[in-house]
């Protein structure tokens, strides 16, 4: 079963969540979708990778919206045997002083170009485990800090052990966010100096060797967003039995615990175990996910070198069927070399671009009608906003002044499609969803507003291709990268966005879209800037299409040739391969 994957060394890519397909709910949002796009591009480019994640049998959640606009969460159970194969190997980790056994399911991601990549989905729902341990891998981002830390033990420590048990040869480890940073402790435990090479009082761990094996991608530009665990919890749950004295005396033996507490505090922080600090200290190569994010990360973590590898999205996955057919005809190598899309502005006729977009928009109109009963007008400009519903994303910025919004719509009619989930414990996010529905009701009869429930990959694919303008309004500087606008660009959809994350690099005013405010501006003036740009620039240009058909299409071609050609996961993976994996 694994023979085709274990004959050569691979990069082990660890991610708490991963979006493999819409029917497998092992993702909650952008981090998981990025992980899925990473593996898809590795398949297309024949880069030897093995992804490691949790099986998350109960998924994230299914979202329903009640009559008042309140989010209602339903379980998103899925059966791994439907899509994956069980593997025979099992390993154990010590949690709270007992052995917790971990098995795995093999999902083989098959790329559209024939590439295949193995994905291991770790599972503790085994007969050997007691009931509460069987549920460790059930709920994506569920439970309290203890539950979360147990999951991170399974992912990091269990993942490394299972790779070894299955016969994988790992050339590099890549941590996608800090959730898997405990893998570095397992490597420290494995790579120690012989006792005769140690000086008195010196820890036995071969830190340079471990660092040479590890890469770390950080996604969070806010200190509060990084996982932290108290050392009291760590010592109780991780069963850190090796103390400093015993670690200095001899080589740690299998099953005797992990690194001594003094070393752990040196690597992960004195006050608590900071998973990001641990990953930083155990990785030779560290990167942020946009140029601005790398700058912020270098300020947050002085003394570390944080490179910038701006995120990208998988070209084939996020390009709608009409645009795939268009690119196949005019730029036939685009799937393997998405940089060919830079020729879209000169090689694809305007009429063909517009027809592909009209088809994608009609598909969205039909989906909206089927899901909500609302009939959107295919010739009215449509704004799209869809992402995790949380305060810093500011989904309500567009509705800050309803009177102004209505006045703009009476002059230049437009319609809005929204989607997104709030984390079940994010009460502010859930209130935002309720408020958006109240605002939609207040705008009824002037501005059609539709909220598509249960945001998932299928809805995202329809939205990024079918709307006319993609909106993104985060609070600066909290958008590490953002990728939804990149997906829109693959479908010729320009962005109207706050200058943060990737959009600082992608915005060429009037050519790929438009900026809301400026990069150094205060967040307080963004609503006014958004309304001004909509009223004075964006909507007049769209409605000017009848008099000057080429004006809006030039914008669409700019989004494709300048942004889709560059902000894709093929470019991202080629950079990881040359800068991080081959050292």
C-alpha positions as CSV (number, residue, x, y, z in Angstrom):
1,X,0.0,0.0,0.0
2,X,2.8,2.4,0.9
3,X,5.5,1.0,-1.4
4,X,5.1,3.8,-4.0
5,X,5.8,6.4,-1.3
6,X,8.6,5.1,0.8
7,X,11.2,4.4,-1.8
8,X,12.6,7.9,-1.6
9,X,13.1,10.5,1.2
10,X,10.2,12.9,1.6
11,X,9.4,16.2,3.2
12,X,7.0,15.6,6.1
13,X,4.4,18.5,6.1
14,X,2.6,18.8,9.4
15,X,-0.7,20.7,9.7
16,X,-3.4,20.5,12.3
17,X,-6.0,20.9,9.6
18,X,-6.0,20.1,5.9
19,X,-8.6,20.6,3.2
20,X,-8.4,17.5,1.0
21,X,-11.9,17.6,-0.6
22,X,-15.3,19.1,0.3
23,X,-16.6,15.8,1.6
24,X,-13.8,15.5,4.2
25,X,-14.4,18.2,6.8
26,X,-10.8,18.2,8.2
27,X,-10.4,21.9,7.8
28,X,-11.9,25.1,9.3
29,X,-10.6,27.8,7.1
30,X,-7.6,29.4,5.4
31,X,-4.9,27.4,7.2
32,X,-6.4,24.1,6.2
33,X,-7.1,25.2,2.6
34,X,-3.5,26.4,2.2
35,X,-2.3,23.0,3.5
36,X,-4.5,21.3,0.9
37,X,-3.3,23.6,-1.9
38,X,0.3,22.8,-0.8
39,X,-0.2,19.1,-1.2
40,X,-2.0,19.6,-4.5
41,X,0.9,21.6,-5.9
42,X,3.4,19.0,-4.6
43,X,1.5,16.4,-6.6
44,X,1.5,18.5,-9.7
45,X,5.2,19.3,-9.4
46,X,6.2,15.8,-8.4
47,X,7.8,17.1,-5.1
48,X,8.1,14.1,-2.7
49,X,5.9,15.1,0.2
50,X,4.0,13.3,2.9
51,X,1.4,15.3,4.8
52,X,0.5,14.5,8.4
53,X,-2.7,15.7,10.1
54,X,-5.5,14.6,12.4
55,X,-8.4,12.5,11.2
56,X,-10.9,14.9,12.9
57,X,-13.8,12.4,12.7
58,X,-16.3,14.9,14.0
59,X,-15.0,17.6,11.6
60,X,-15.3,21.3,12.3
61,X,-19.1,21.8,12.3
62,X,-22.0,22.3,9.9
63,X,-23.5,25.7,10.1
64,X,-27.2,26.5,10.1
65,X,-28.6,30.0,10.4
66,X,-32.0,30.4,12.2
67,X,-34.7,33.0,11.4
68,X,-33.0,35.7,13.6
69,X,-29.6,35.2,11.8
70,X,-28.1,33.2,14.7
71,X,-25.5,30.5,13.9
72,X,-26.5,27.0,15.0
73,X,-23.7,24.3,15.0
74,X,-24.3,20.7,14.0
75,X,-21.9,17.9,14.1
76,X,-19.9,17.2,10.8
77,X,-19.2,13.5,11.3
78,X,-17.5,11.7,8.5
79,X,-16.4,8.1,8.0
80,X,-12.7,7.8,7.2
81,X,-13.1,4.4,5.6
82,X,-15.2,6.0,2.8
83,X,-12.2,8.0,1.5
84,X,-9.0,6.5,3.1
85,X,-7.4,3.2,3.9
86,X,-6.4,2.0,7.4
87,X,-2.7,1.4,8.0
88,X,-1.5,-1.5,10.1
89,X,1.1,0.3,12.1
90,X,0.3,1.7,15.6
91,X,2.5,3.6,18.0
92,X,2.0,4.9,21.5
93,X,2.6,8.3,23.2
94,X,2.6,8.9,26.9
95,X,-0.3,11.2,28.0
96,X,-1.0,11.7,31.7
97,X,1.2,8.8,32.5
98,X,-0.6,6.2,30.3
99,X,0.0,4.9,26.8
100,X,-2.3,6.3,24.2
101,X,-2.2,4.4,21.0
102,X,-2.3,6.1,17.6
103,X,-3.1,4.6,14.2
104,X,-3.4,6.3,10.9
105,X,-5.5,6.4,7.7
106,X,-3.9,6.8,4.3
107,X,-5.5,9.2,2.0
108,X,-3.9,9.4,-1.4
109,X,-4.3,12.8,-3.0
110,X,-4.5,12.3,-6.7
111,X,-3.7,15.5,-8.7
112,X,-5.4,16.3,-12.0
113,X,-2.1,15.9,-13.8
114,X,-1.5,12.3,-12.5
115,X,0.6,13.1,-9.4
116,X,0.0,11.3,-6.1
117,X,0.8,12.3,-2.6
118,X,0.3,10.4,0.7
119,X,-1.6,12.1,3.5
120,X,-1.6,10.4,7.0
121,X,-4.6,11.1,9.1
122,X,-3.8,10.3,12.7
123,X,-6.5,8.5,14.8
124,X,-6.7,7.6,18.5
125,X,-10.2,6.0,18.2
126,X,-8.7,2.6,18.8
127,X,-9.9,-0.3,21.0
128,X,-6.6,-0.1,23.0
129,X,-7.5,3.3,24.3
130,X,-10.0,4.3,27.0
131,X,-13.0,6.3,25.9
132,X,-11.7,9.9,26.5
133,X,-8.4,9.1,24.7
134,X,-10.4,7.7,21.7
135,X,-11.9,11.2,21.3
136,X,-8.6,13.1,21.2
137,X,-8.6,13.2,17.4
138,X,-12.4,13.7,17.0
139,X,-12.9,17.5,17.2
140,X,-11.0,20.0,15.1
141,X,-10.0,22.8,17.5
142,X,-12.5,21.5,20.1
143,X,-12.3,21.4,23.8
144,X,-10.2,23.2,26.4
145,X,-6.4,23.7,26.7
146,X,-5.9,20.2,28.0
147,X,-7.7,18.7,25.0
148,X,-5.8,20.9,22.6
149,X,-2.5,20.0,24.1
150,X,-3.2,16.3,23.8
151,X,-4.0,16.8,20.2
152,X,-0.7,18.6,19.6
153,X,1.1,15.7,21.4
154,X,-0.6,13.3,19.0
155,X,0.2,15.4,15.9
156,X,3.8,16.4,16.7
157,X,5.2,13.5,18.7
158,X,2.9,10.8,17.4
159,X,3.3,11.9,13.8
160,X,7.1,11.6,13.9
161,X,6.9,8.1,15.5
162,X,4.3,6.9,13.0
163,X,6.2,8.1,10.0
164,X,9.2,6.1,11.3
165,X,7.0,3.0,12.0
166,X,5.6,3.1,8.5
167,X,9.1,3.2,6.9
168,X,9.1,6.8,5.6
169,X,12.5,8.4,5.3
170,X,12.1,12.1,6.1
171,X,14.6,14.6,4.7
172,X,12.9,17.6,6.2
173,X,10.0,18.4,8.5
174,X,7.8,21.4,7.7
175,X,5.6,22.8,10.5
176,X,2.6,24.6,9.1
177,X,1.9,26.9,12.1
178,X,3.0,26.0,15.7
179,X,0.5,23.3,16.4
180,X,3.0,20.5,15.5
181,X,6.1,22.1,17.2
182,X,6.3,19.2,19.7
183,X,7.8,17.2,16.8
184,X,11.0,19.0,17.6
185,X,11.0,17.6,21.1
186,X,10.7,14.1,19.6
187,X,13.6,14.8,17.3
188,X,15.7,16.1,20.2
189,X,14.9,12.9,22.1
190,X,16.1,10.9,19.2
191,X,19.2,12.9,18.4
192,X,21.5,13.1,21.4
193,X,25.3,13.1,21.8
194,X,27.1,10.1,23.2
195,X,27.8,10.6,27.0
196,X,31.5,10.6,26.4
197,X,31.1,13.7,24.2
198,X,29.3,15.8,26.8
199,X,30.8,18.4,29.1
200,X,29.6,18.5,32.7
201,X,26.2,20.3,32.9
202,X,25.7,20.3,29.2
203,X,22.3,19.0,27.8
204,X,22.7,16.0,25.6
205,X,20.6,17.1,22.7
206,X,22.0,17.6,19.2
207,X,20.2,20.9,18.6
208,X,22.0,21.8,15.4
209,X,21.0,18.5,13.8
210,X,17.4,19.0,14.7
211,X,17.3,22.6,13.5
212,X,18.8,21.5,10.2
213,X,15.9,19.1,9.7
214,X,13.1,21.6,10.6
215,X,11.2,24.4,8.8
216,X,8.5,26.5,10.2
217,X,5.8,28.7,8.6
218,X,4.1,31.1,11.0
219,X,0.7,32.5,10.0
220,X,-0.2,34.7,13.0
221,X,0.9,38.4,13.3
222,X,-0.7,38.8,16.8
223,X,1.1,37.5,19.9
224,X,-2.2,36.4,21.5
225,X,-2.9,34.1,18.5
226,X,0.0,31.7,19.4
227,X,-0.7,28.6,21.4
228,X,0.5,28.7,24.9
229,X,0.3,26.1,27.7
230,X,1.3,26.4,31.3
231,X,4.2,24.2,32.4
232,X,2.1,22.7,35.1
233,X,-0.2,21.4,32.4
234,X,2.7,20.4,30.2
235,X,4.4,18.4,33.0
236,X,1.1,16.7,34.0
237,X,-0.1,15.8,30.4
238,X,3.2,15.2,28.6
239,X,4.6,13.1,31.4
240,X,7.9,15.0,31.2
241,X,9.7,12.5,33.4
242,X,13.3,13.4,32.5
243,X,14.6,16.0,34.9
244,X,17.7,18.2,34.3
245,X,20.0,16.0,36.4
246,X,19.1,12.7,34.7
247,X,19.3,14.4,31.2
248,X,22.8,15.5,32.0
249,X,23.9,12.2,33.4
250,X,22.9,10.0,30.5
251,X,21.4,9.5,27.1
252,X,17.5,9.5,27.4
253,X,16.1,6.1,26.7
254,X,13.0,5.3,24.8
255,X,9.9,5.8,27.0
256,X,11.8,7.8,29.7
257,X,10.1,11.1,28.9
258,X,11.3,14.2,27.0
259,X,13.7,17.0,27.3
260,X,14.5,18.4,30.8
261,X,12.4,21.3,32.0
262,X,15.3,23.8,31.9
263,X,16.0,23.1,28.2
264,X,12.3,23.2,27.4
265,X,12.0,26.6,29.0
266,X,15.1,27.8,27.2
267,X,13.5,26.7,23.9
268,X,9.8,27.6,24.5
269,X,9.8,30.5,27.0
270,X,10.3,30.9,30.7
271,X,6.7,31.6,31.7
272,X,4.8,29.1,29.6
273,X,5.3,26.8,26.7
274,X,4.9,29.0,23.6
275,X,4.5,26.7,20.6
276,X,5.6,29.4,18.2
277,X,8.8,30.1,20.3
278,X,9.5,26.4,20.4
279,X,9.1,26.1,16.6
280,X,11.3,29.1,16.0
281,X,14.1,27.8,18.2
282,X,14.0,24.3,16.6
283,X,13.9,25.4,12.9
284,X,16.7,26.5,10.6
285,X,14.3,28.0,8.1
286,X,11.4,30.2,9.2
287,X,9.0,32.1,7.0
288,X,6.0,34.4,7.2
289,X,3.3,34.2,4.6
290,X,3.6,37.7,3.0
291,X,6.3,40.4,2.9
292,X,4.5,42.6,5.4
293,X,3.8,39.6,7.7
294,X,7.5,38.7,7.7
295,X,8.4,42.3,8.7
296,X,5.9,42.1,11.5
297,X,7.2,38.7,12.6
298,X,10.8,39.9,12.7
299,X,9.6,42.7,15.0
300,X,7.6,40.4,17.2
301,X,10.5,37.9,17.4
302,X,13.8,39.8,17.5
303,X,16.8,37.6,17.1
304,X,15.2,35.3,14.5
305,X,15.4,35.6,10.7
306,X,11.9,35.3,9.3
307,X,11.9,35.0,5.5
308,X,8.9,36.0,3.3
309,X,7.3,33.4,1.1
310,X,3.9,34.9,0.2
311,X,1.1,32.3,0.1
312,X,-0.4,31.1,-3.1
313,X,-3.5,29.1,-4.2
314,X,-3.7,26.0,-6.3
315,X,-4.4,27.0,-9.9
316,X,-6.6,24.1,-11.0
317,X,-8.6,23.8,-7.8
318,X,-9.7,27.4,-7.6
319,X,-10.2,28.1,-11.3
320,X,-13.9,27.7,-12.4
321,X,-14.8,25.3,-15.2
322,X,-15.4,28.1,-17.7
323,X,-12.0,29.7,-17.1
324,X,-10.2,26.3,-17.1
325,X,-11.6,25.7,-20.6
326,X,-10.6,29.2,-21.6
327,X,-7.0,28.8,-20.3
328,X,-6.7,25.3,-21.8
329,X,-7.5,26.8,-25.2
330,X,-5.3,29.9,-25.2
331,X,-2.6,29.0,-22.7
332,X,-2.5,25.2,-22.7
333,X,0.5,24.9,-20.2
334,X,-1.1,27.1,-17.5
335,X,-1.8,24.3,-15.0
336,X,1.9,23.3,-14.7
337,X,3.3,26.8,-15.4
338,X,0.7,29.3,-14.1
339,X,3.2,32.0,-14.9
340,X,1.8,31.6,-18.5
341,X,-1.2,33.4,-17.2
342,X,0.8,36.7,-17.5
343,X,0.0,36.4,-21.2
344,X,-3.7,36.5,-20.7
345,X,-3.9,40.3,-21.4
346,X,-2.6,39.8,-24.9
347,X,-3.6,36.3,-25.9
348,X,-7.2,35.9,-24.8
349,X,-9.9,37.9,-26.6
350,X,-12.0,40.2,-24.5
351,X,-15.3,38.6,-25.5
352,X,-14.0,35.2,-24.4
353,X,-13.1,36.5,-21.0
354,X,-16.5,38.1,-20.6
355,X,-18.3,35.0,-21.7
356,X,-16.4,32.8,-19.2
357,X,-17.2,35.2,-16.4
358,X,-20.9,35.3,-17.4
359,X,-21.0,31.5,-17.2
360,X,-19.4,31.5,-13.8
361,X,-21.8,34.2,-12.5
362,X,-24.8,32.3,-13.8
363,X,-23.6,29.3,-11.8
364,X,-23.4,31.4,-8.7
365,X,-26.9,32.9,-9.3
366,X,-28.3,29.4,-9.6
367,X,-26.6,28.2,-6.5
368,X,-27.9,31.2,-4.5
369,X,-31.4,30.5,-5.7
370,X,-31.2,26.8,-4.8
371,X,-29.8,27.5,-1.3
372,X,-31.8,30.6,-0.3
373,X,-34.6,31.1,-2.8
374,X,-33.3,34.6,-3.6
375,X,-33.0,35.5,-7.3
376,X,-30.0,37.6,-7.9
377,X,-29.8,39.6,-11.1
378,X,-27.0,38.4,-13.4
379,X,-26.4,41.8,-14.9
380,X,-26.1,43.7,-11.6
381,X,-22.6,44.0,-10.1
382,X,-22.1,41.6,-7.3
383,X,-19.8,42.1,-4.3
384,X,-18.5,39.0,-2.5
385,X,-17.2,38.6,1.0
386,X,-16.6,35.2,2.5
387,X,-14.2,34.1,5.3
388,X,-14.0,33.2,8.9
389,X,-16.4,35.5,10.8
390,X,-14.4,37.1,13.5
391,X,-13.8,40.7,14.7
392,X,-10.5,41.5,13.0
393,X,-11.9,40.5,9.6
394,X,-14.5,43.3,9.9
395,X,-17.3,41.7,7.8
396,X,-19.5,44.5,9.0
397,X,-17.4,47.4,7.6
398,X,-19.4,47.5,4.4
399,X,-22.5,48.1,6.5
400,X,-21.1,50.8,8.8
401,X,-23.4,53.5,7.3
402,X,-26.6,52.0,5.9
403,X,-27.9,55.3,4.6
404,X,-24.7,56.0,2.6
405,X,-24.8,52.4,1.3
406,X,-28.5,52.9,0.2
407,X,-27.7,56.2,-1.5
408,X,-24.9,54.6,-3.5
409,X,-27.2,51.7,-4.5
410,X,-29.9,54.0,-5.7
411,X,-27.4,55.7,-8.0
412,X,-25.5,52.5,-9.0
413,X,-27.4,49.3,-8.1
414,X,-25.4,46.4,-6.7
415,X,-26.0,43.2,-4.7
416,X,-23.9,41.4,-2.0
417,X,-23.2,37.8,-1.3
418,X,-21.8,36.8,2.1
419,X,-20.6,33.6,3.7
420,X,-18.6,32.4,6.7
421,X,-18.5,30.5,10.0
422,X,-17.7,31.8,13.4
423,X,-15.8,29.5,15.8
424,X,-18.3,27.9,18.2
425,X,-16.6,29.6,21.1
426,X,-16.3,33.0,19.4
427,X,-19.3,34.8,20.7
428,X,-18.3,38.1,19.1
429,X,-18.1,36.3,15.8
430,X,-21.5,34.8,16.2
431,X,-22.9,38.2,17.1
432,X,-21.4,39.6,13.9
433,X,-23.3,37.0,11.8
434,X,-26.5,37.9,13.6
435,X,-25.8,41.6,13.0
436,X,-25.1,41.1,9.3
437,X,-28.5,39.4,8.9
438,X,-30.2,42.4,10.7
439,X,-28.4,44.8,8.4
440,X,-29.5,42.8,5.4
441,X,-33.1,43.0,6.5
442,X,-32.7,46.8,6.9
443,X,-31.4,47.1,3.4
444,X,-34.2,45.0,1.9
445,X,-35.7,46.5,-1.2
446,X,-32.6,48.7,-2.0
447,X,-29.6,46.4,-1.7
448,X,-30.1,42.7,-2.1
449,X,-27.9,40.9,0.5
450,X,-27.6,37.1,0.6
451,X,-25.9,35.0,3.3
452,X,-25.0,31.5,2.2
453,X,-24.9,29.2,5.2
454,X,-22.3,26.4,5.9
455,X,-19.4,28.0,4.0
456,X,-17.2,25.3,2.6
457,X,-14.9,24.7,-0.4
458,X,-17.7,24.2,-2.9
459,X,-19.3,27.5,-1.9
460,X,-16.0,29.2,-1.9
461,X,-15.3,28.0,-5.4
462,X,-18.6,29.3,-6.6
463,X,-18.2,32.7,-4.9
464,X,-14.7,33.6,-6.0
465,X,-15.6,32.9,-9.6
466,X,-19.1,34.2,-9.7
467,X,-19.0,37.6,-8.1
468,X,-17.8,40.7,-9.9
469,X,-15.8,42.3,-7.1
470,X,-14.0,40.6,-4.2
471,X,-14.1,42.5,-0.9
472,X,-11.7,42.1,2.0
473,X,-11.7,44.5,4.9
474,X,-9.4,43.3,7.8
475,X,-8.1,45.4,10.6
476,X,-4.4,46.3,9.9
477,X,-2.0,44.6,10.5
478,X,-3.9,41.4,11.5
479,X,-4.2,39.8,8.0
480,X,-1.1,37.7,7.8
481,X,-1.7,36.9,4.1
482,X,-5.2,36.1,3.0
483,X,-5.8,34.0,0.0
484,X,-9.4,34.5,-1.1
485,X,-8.6,37.4,-3.4
486,X,-5.9,35.2,-5.1
487,X,-8.6,32.7,-5.9
488,X,-10.8,35.4,-7.3
489,X,-7.9,36.6,-9.5
490,X,-7.7,33.2,-11.1
491,X,-11.2,33.9,-12.3
492,X,-10.6,37.4,-13.5
493,X,-12.3,39.0,-10.4
494,X,-10.6,42.1,-9.1
495,X,-10.3,42.9,-5.4
496,X,-11.5,45.9,-3.4
497,X,-9.4,45.4,-0.3
498,X,-7.7,47.0,2.7
499,X,-3.9,47.2,2.1
500,X,-2.8,44.4,4.4
501,X,-1.4,40.9,4.0
502,X,-0.8,39.8,0.4
503,X,-2.8,42.7,-1.1
504,X,0.0,45.1,-0.3
505,X,2.0,43.2,-2.9
506,X,-0.9,42.4,-5.3
507,X,-2.7,45.7,-5.6
508,X,-1.9,47.8,-8.7
509,X,-4.5,50.5,-8.4
510,X,-7.0,50.4,-11.3
511,X,-5.3,47.4,-12.9
512,X,-5.7,44.4,-10.5
513,X,-8.3,46.1,-8.3
514,X,-8.4,48.9,-5.8
515,X,-7.1,49.8,-2.3
516,X,-9.3,50.7,0.6
517,X,-7.3,53.4,2.4
518,X,-3.5,53.1,2.4
519,X,-1.0,50.7,4.0
520,X,0.0,53.1,6.7
521,X,-3.5,54.6,7.3
522,X,-5.6,54.3,10.4
523,X,-8.4,51.7,10.5
524,X,-10.8,54.4,11.5
525,X,-11.2,55.9,8.0
526,X,-11.7,52.7,6.1
527,X,-15.5,52.8,5.9
528,X,-15.5,56.2,4.3
529,X,-12.7,55.2,2.0
530,X,-14.6,52.1,1.0
531,X,-17.8,54.0,0.2
532,X,-15.9,56.6,-1.8
533,X,-14.1,54.0,-3.9
534,X,-17.4,52.1,-4.5
535,X,-19.3,55.3,-5.4
536,X,-16.7,57.2,-7.4
537,X,-14.6,54.5,-9.1
538,X,-15.7,50.9,-8.9
539,X,-19.4,50.9,-9.7
540,X,-19.1,53.7,-12.4
541,X,-16.4,51.7,-14.1
542,X,-18.6,48.5,-14.1
543,X,-21.6,50.4,-15.5
544,X,-19.4,52.0,-18.1
545,X,-18.9,48.6,-19.6
546,X,-21.8,49.2,-22.0
547,X,-20.1,52.3,-23.4
548,X,-16.6,51.0,-23.2
549,X,-16.6,47.2,-23.2
550,X,-12.9,47.0,-22.8
551,X,-12.5,49.0,-19.6
552,X,-13.8,46.4,-17.1
553,X,-12.2,43.5,-19.1
554,X,-8.8,45.2,-18.9
555,X,-9.2,45.1,-15.2
556,X,-10.2,41.4,-15.3
557,X,-7.1,40.7,-17.5
558,X,-5.0,42.6,-15.1
559,X,-6.1,40.5,-12.2
560,X,-5.3,37.3,-14.2
561,X,-2.0,38.4,-15.7
562,X,-0.5,40.3,-12.8
563,X,-1.9,38.4,-9.8
564,X,-3.1,34.9,-10.8
565,X,0.2,34.4,-12.6
566,X,2.2,35.0,-9.5
567,X,0.1,34.4,-6.3
568,X,-0.3,30.6,-6.8
569,X,0.9,27.6,-4.8
570,X,3.2,26.3,-7.6
571,X,5.4,29.4,-7.2
572,X,5.1,29.1,-3.4
573,X,6.2,25.4,-3.5
574,X,9.1,26.0,-5.9
575,X,10.4,28.6,-3.4
576,X,10.0,26.2,-0.5
577,X,11.8,23.5,-2.4
578,X,14.8,25.7,-3.4
579,X,15.1,27.8,-0.2
580,X,14.0,25.5,2.6
581,X,14.0,21.9,1.5
582,X,17.2,21.7,-0.4
583,X,19.9,22.9,2.0
